[in-house]
Amino acid sequence: MNITTTIDGTFARIRLRGEIDFDTLPPLRAAVDALPPQVTDVQWDLIHTPFMDVAGLHLLFTPVADDAPRRRATVTGLRAQPLSLLLAAADVNPTVFDFCRLLPDVAPADLRPSTP
């Protein structure tokens, strides 16, 4: 697992290369815990994450401790298997696994309509 964090003001992008499972969950949580308190938005870039098990659901949906900073989490670069897991979880329990809250407000540049 390779984790790269980029911070721009109140926004952080955490890009990982590898699978998300219970062995890789602690370093991923440590990456979030290491963010400065001014970071309010965290984007998980999963373009190089071919597989995610239930640990990914824990990472994205488990509430933080009361004394931890509140941060909005979004995901980008979802590949087929992680996307299928998120959709299945949302289908089973949409209240707990609100997939829509993980979507960024702005579409990536390569998905935006072209302007004439």
Summary of the structure (lengths in Angstrom):
residues: 116
radius of gyration: 14.2
end to end distance: 41.8
largest distance: 49.0
contacts: 292
relative contact order: 0.16
helix: 32%
strand: 25%
